[in-house]
Amino acid sequence: MSWSGLKKSFNRAGTTLLQKTGQIERTVDREFADEEAKYKSFEKECQALQKDSKNYLDAMRAMTAAQGRLADTIDNFYSAADKSSEGAMAAHSYKRGVDDLDTGIGRELDAPYRTTVLEPLGKMNAYFPIINEHISKRNKKLLDYDAARSKMRKLIDKPSEDPTKLPKAQQEHDDAKEVFDMLNDQLISELPQLLDLRVPFFDPSFEAMIRMQCKFAEEGYEKLSGVQRYFDDSVRDDYAAGQLDAQVEGVLAEMRELSICGAS
């Protein structure tokens, strides 16, 4: 940092301290404060949306990977018992469907999701550091303006013996106000425009996300519904009536009767 920049930082720190003690009046701009609060909320939501969107894709990968491991285990169970049984054929069909679904994640969801959802979110979030830099600059110029105004008022209330001090202070005040007003007006004008553009910006991403989720669900239903042909039509009714629970309990009871599962 240059000496000039360092000096400005010291002066602004001093102005902030004097404002806290009530020795320098602080400019309160309700209009800007309202727009900044809306912007900060939008920034926070976009950052959370980017994180959650990435987590969704990671979760989809993890889910299909877990399904794959589950299908491998089930297929091994039934194939080891009797490869020609309906259970073994159902297990193999389930494994084939899950493998196809896992492969489809990369083909149908991964790359398009990155292009239509994650990349636009990344571009939107990339604007925030630039906007925050403008807000920070505006706040610094406000401190300069408050300090110049305080200095000018003190010379008006208590004139100096040096007749050049007041005109100089007046000029410093006018210059500081002009720079601050320019930055302040720009932010007050453009922050609402940024927020108004968020819906048309995210519309294509939202539509693409819904379509991809729908496509994945449809493919999952199509592939896994093929497994049902290996089951009796009565299975769903038995489940609804609670009879499947009774079958499981019956098998568990038989297991408990075995010497290796019984109490020692």
C-alpha positions in Angstrom: 0.0 0.0 0.0 1.3 3.5 -0.9 1.9 6.2 1.7 -1.2 8.0 0.3 -3.3 4.9 0.7 -2.0 4.2 4.1 -2.8 7.8 5.2 -6.3 7.5 3.9 -6.8 4.3 5.9 -5.6 6.0 9.1 -7.9 9.0 8.4 -10.9 6.8 7.8 -10.2 4.7 10.9 -10.0 8.0 12.9 -13.3 9.2 11.4 -15.0 5.9 12.3 -13.8 6.2 15.9 -15.0 9.8 16.1 -18.4 8.8 14.7 -18.7 6.1 17.4 -18.0 8.7 20.1 -20.5 11.1 18.5 -17.9 13.7 17.6 -18.6 13.4 13.8 -22.1 13.1 12.4 -22.7 9.8 10.5 -24.6 10.0 7.2 -27.6 7.6 7.3 -28.9 6.6 3.9 -32.0 4.5 4.4 -32.6 3.9 0.7 -29.1 2.5 0.2 -29.4 0.4 3.5 -32.6 -1.2 2.2 -31.1 -2.0 -1.2 -27.9 -3.4 0.4 -29.9 -5.6 2.7 -31.9 -7.1 -0.2 -28.7 -7.6 -2.1 -26.9 -9.3 0.8 -29.9 -11.6 1.2 -29.7 -12.5 -2.5 -25.9 -13.1 -2.3 -26.4 -15.4 0.6 -29.2 -17.3 -1.1 -27.2 -17.7 -4.3 -24.2 -19.0 -2.5 -26.4 -21.5 -0.6 -28.1 -22.5 -3.9 -24.7 -23.2 -5.5 -23.6 -25.4 -2.6 -26.9 -27.3 -2.4 -26.9 -27.8 -6.2 -23.5 -29.4 -6.1 -24.6 -31.5 -3.1 -27.6 -32.7 -5.1 -25.4 -33.9 -7.9 -23.0 -35.6 -5.4 -26.0 -37.2 -3.7 -27.3 -38.6 -6.9 -23.9 -40.1 -7.7 -23.7 -41.5 -4.2 -27.3 -42.9 -4.4 -26.7 -44.8 -7.7 -23.3 -46.0 -6.4 -25.0 -47.3 -3.2 -27.7 -48.9 -5.3 -25.0 -50.6 -7.4 -23.4 -52.1 -4.3 -26.7 -53.2 -3.0 -27.6 -54.8 -6.3 -24.2 -56.7 -6.4 -24.8 -58.1 -3.0 -28.4 -59.2 -3.7 -27.4 -60.7 -7.0 -24.6 -62.7 -5.3 -27.1 -64.0 -2.6 -29.6 -65.3 -5.1 -27.1 -66.5 -7.7 -25.2 -68.5 -5.2 -28.4 -70.3 -4.1 -30.0 -71.1 -7.5 -29.2 -69.2 -10.7 -32.3 -70.4 -12.4 -34.7 -69.3 -9.7 -37.1 -66.4 -10.2 -35.4 -64.7 -7.3 -32.0 -65.0 -9.0 -33.5 -63.7 -12.3 -35.1 -60.8 -10.5 -31.9 -60.0 -8.7 -29.9 -60.1 -12.0 -32.6 -57.9 -13.6 -32.4 -55.4 -10.8 -28.6 -55.3 -11.0 -28.7 -54.7 -14.8 -31.3 -51.9 -14.3 -29.3 -50.2 -11.6 -26.0 -50.5 -13.6 -27.8 -48.8 -16.5 -29.2 -46.1 -14.3 -25.7 -45.5 -12.8 -24.3 -45.2 -16.3 -27.1 -42.8 -17.2 -26.1 -40.4 -14.4 -23.0 -39.4 -16.4 -24.7 -39.4 -19.8 -28.1 -37.9 -19.0 -27.6 -35.9 -15.8 -24.0 -35.1 -14.9 -22.7 -33.1 -17.9 -26.0 -31.3 -18.7 -26.5 -30.5 -15.1 -23.1 -28.9 -14.8 -23.7 -26.9 -18.0 -27.2 -25.7 -17.3 -27.2 -25.4 -13.5 -23.8 -25.3 -11.8 -22.1 -23.1 -14.4 -24.7 -20.4 -14.4 -24.7 -20.4 -10.6 -20.9 -20.1 -10.7 -21.1 -17.1 -13.1 -23.7 -15.3 -10.9 -21.6 -15.9 -7.7 -18.6 -14.5 -9.5 -20.2 -11.1 -9.7 -20.5 -10.7 -6.0 -16.9 -10.0 -5.1 -16.9 -7.2 -7.8 -20.2 -5.7 -6.4 -18.9 -6.0 -2.8 -15.8 -4.1 -3.9 -18.0 -1.2 -5.2 -20.0 -1.2 -1.9 -16.8 -1.1 0.1 -15.5 1.8 -2.0 -18.8 3.6 -1.5 -18.5 3.2 2.2 -15.0 4.5 2.3 -16.0 7.6 0.2 -18.8 8.1 2.7 -16.3 8.3 5.5 -14.3 10.9 3.5 -17.5 12.9 2.9 -18.5 12.9 6.5 -15.0 13.9 7.6 -14.9 16.8 5.0 -18.4 18.0 6.1 -17.4 18.0 9.7 -14.2 19.9 9.0 -16.1 22.5 7.0 -18.8 23.0 9.6 -16.2 23.5 12.3 -14.6 26.3 10.3 -18.0 27.9 9.7 -18.8 27.7 13.4 -15.4 28.8 14.5 -13.7 30.8 11.6 -9.9 30.5 11.3 -7.5 33.4 11.2 -6.3 31.9 7.9 -8.9 33.0 5.3 -7.8 30.2 2.9 -8.9 27.4 5.1 -12.6 27.7 4.7 -12.6 27.8 0.9 -10.2 24.9 0.8 -12.4 22.9 3.2 -15.5 23.8 1.1 -13.8 22.5 -2.0 -12.8 19.3 -0.2 -16.3 18.9 0.9 -17.8 19.4 -2.5 -15.3 17.0 -4.2 -15.9 14.3 -1.5 -19.7 14.7 -1.9 -19.5 14.5 -5.7 -17.5 11.2 -5.6 -19.7 9.7 -2.9 -23.0 10.7 -4.7 -21.8 9.2 -7.9 -21.0 5.8 -6.3 -24.1 5.9 -4.1 -26.5 6.8 -6.9 -25.0 4.0 -9.1 -25.5 1.4 -6.5 -29.0 2.5 -5.6 -29.9 2.4 -9.3 -28.2 -0.9 -10.2 -28.7 -3.1 -7.2 -32.5 -3.3 -7.7 -31.9 -4.0 -11.4 -29.6 -6.9 -10.5 -32.3 -8.4 -8.3 -35.0 -7.9 -10.9 -32.8 -9.9 -13.4 -32.4 -12.9 -11.1 -35.6 -14.6 -12.2 -35.1 -14.5 -16.0 -31.4 -15.5 -15.3 -32.4 -18.6 -13.3 -35.5 -19.5 -15.4 -33.6 -21.7 -17.9 -31.6 -23.4 -15.2 -34.7 -24.1 -13.1 -36.5 -25.6 -16.1 -33.5 -27.7 -17.1 -33.1 -29.0 -13.6 -36.8 -30.1 -13.4 -36.5 -31.8 -16.9 -33.4 -33.7 -15.9 -34.9 -34.8 -12.6 -38.0 -35.9 -14.4 -35.9 -37.8 -17.0 -33.9 -39.6 -14.4 -37.1 -40.6 -12.5 -38.7 -41.8 -15.6 -35.7 -43.9 -16.6 -35.4 -45.3 -13.1 -39.1 -46.3 -13.1 -38.8 -47.8 -16.5 -35.7 -49.9 -15.7 -36.8 -51.0 -12.2 -40.4 -51.7 -13.2 -39.1 -54.5 -15.4 -38.0 -56.4 -12.3 -41.6 -56.6 -11.1 -42.5 -59.3 -13.8 -40.5 -61.8 -11.7 -42.8 -61.2 -8.7 -46.3 -62.6 -8.1 -49.1 -60.1 -8.7 -50.1 -60.8 -5.1 -46.9 -59.4 -3.6 -48.1 -55.8 -3.4 -51.4 -56.9 -1.8 -49.6 -59.1 0.7 -47.4 -56.1 1.6 -50.4 -53.8 2.1 -52.0 -56.5 4.3 -48.9 -56.9 6.4 -48.4 -60.5 5.3 -44.9 -59.9 4.1 -43.9 -58.9 7.7 -45.3 -62.2 8.9 -43.3 -64.1 6.3 -40.1 -62.3 7.5 -40.9 -63.1 11.1 -41.5 -66.7 10.2 -38.0 -67.0 8.5 -36.4 -65.3 11.5 -38.0 -67.8 13.8 -36.6 -70.6 11.8 -33.1 -69.0 12.0 -33.4 -68.7 15.7 -34.1 -72.4 15.9 -30.7 -73.2 14.4 -28.0 -74.2 16.9 -25.6 -71.5 15.6 -28.2 -68.7 16.1 -29.7 -70.0 19.4 -28.8 -68.8 22.8 -25.6 -70.5 24.3 
